[in-house]
Each structure stands twice: as C-alpha cells, then as structure tokens.
Amino acid sequence: MSYSFVKRINRQEEFQYKFSVCTLVSNFPEYQEMLDSYIRKGFDSESCEYLCIDNSQNNVYDAFAGLNRFLREAKGKYIILCHQDILLHDHDRRYLESRIEELNILDQNWAILANAGGINLKYLAMHLTQKSGNRLLENILPLKAQTVDENFMVIRNDANLALSSDLKGFHMYGTDICLMADALGFNAYIIDFNLTHKSDGNADQSFDKLRIALMRKYRKAFRGRFMSTTITRMYISGNRIAFHFFNLRPVMFLIRQYYKFLTSKAEYKPKKKNK
C-alpha cells in the first residue's frame, strides 16, 4: 500500500504572506485611508494580505469573535490586528521588521508587539501620535508589558493565540490576549513603532461592564483546583502555601474521600439548557 497521502511536517514553518493586516470596519472611507498609509509604507498587496470584517451596517462580529476569526484565517507570518482609525507615517514596513528581528534576538518567546500598554500598576508605555498631533514618545523601548492597547498589535502566527470565547464586546481584548499569551508561555512588548491613532479611547458603560466580566472570568480561570489524570493527582494554585499543603499525600487522601462519598460521576454529565 502506498502512503503518499502522508504529509511530512518540517521544522521550518512556511507562510503564504509576511504580514496579514486585519481590521474590523465600521467606516470604509476611514479604513481606505488606513489602507493607503500601509501601502505607502511598503506593506504591498503581493507579500501582505488584507482581511476585514464589514461591520458598517451591523455588527457581524464583536471584537473577540471577529479577531478570533482573523487569527484562524490569516496566512501571514505576522498578524497585524489594528483599528481602522490609524495612519502609518513615521515608520515603515522595513522599520517594523527590524523591531521584530530585535525581539527575536532579545526574547524568542515574544508573541505580541504593540505601541502602547501597561507595564505594571505604576508605569504605562505610550508610543504613538494622537489625533491632535501630540506625540507620546517612550524613551526606553522595547519594554515588556502586562497588557497592550488594541489600536495596533502584531501577533506571531506560530504562537497560536486566541481570545476568550466567553467574553463579548469591543473592549479589553488586548488585555485578554496578553493573559492568554502568558498562560501559554509567551510575552508581550511595547516597541518603537509610532503611528497616528485618531481616537483617545472611549471608556463608556460597556467598557466598565466588560472589565468586570474579564475580572470574573480570570478569577475562575486562575482558581486553585484539584486535578486528576489517568495516572496521577495534583493540586495547582498560584498560592505557594496552598500549592504545597494540598499536594501533601495525607491531605490529598482526605480530599479523595470527600469526592468518593459525597459526589457522583453523573454530576459531570452535561445537561440540556432550556432555550
């Protein structure tokens, strides 16, 4: 029997494009301005693909679902997720590629690059031009970041990142993808790539609602819990004391007795939801 149908996977990954530029569009004239600025700065349509979701008539996708679709569809080595209201001017494609190569040397586990974000509870890093022409320039770059602003993000395609499927809306997805990257062992950085962002943000009521939803989601995601595989049992937690205490054999034995006598395997069978 011939096994010619088997495709061998080589260590060196190949991508159809160098960059995939992905945008949720609600205003096409503004989006076309953005596209023109990309083309002028060397992001040609031969080596770059441009993907958009048309939200001009209604919201086909919110940001979480839409960007997940981009991350699935994009065939570029680097995926640029950006707002329609940005304009490239100071820096071009070659400059961005040099910043990427810089991070490839400094940290091979980078997955997200951006022009603004949060470093810690004290420091922000802002490196962009506002609509007014005010230039916010960070002197110390690149900087490792906890979160990134959503106006411009460069994602490594081979990092296989995704956004939460249980969050909806148009805010906080930069924070969400950074948390996802961190859980997968990747890092985010603010880099020197200055562009104009024509919006200063809109922290409206929907922002506050989504912020709370994200906090609750990760409170659950990061909770301490007992885990059982087919050959071992363990307790995982970010709390060092709890981690060591609950992994003691006598403690683990007592917890197993709780599950044995007070729970049933049938409790884990999925139940139909009422429509």
Secondary structure, DSSP 8 states (H G I E B T S, - for coil): ---TT-----SS---SEEEEEEEEES-HHHHHHHHHHHHHTT--TTTEEEEEEE-SSS-SS-HHHHHHHHHHH--EEEEEEE-TTEEE-S--HHHHHHHHHHHHHH-TTEEEEESEEE-SSS-EEE-EEETTS-EE--SS-SEEESEE-TTEEEEEGGG-----SS--SSSSHHHHHHHHHHHTT-EEEE-S--EEES------HHHHHHHHHHHHHHHHHT--EEEE-SS-EEEE-S-HHHHHHHTSHHHHHHHHHHHHHH--GGGGS------
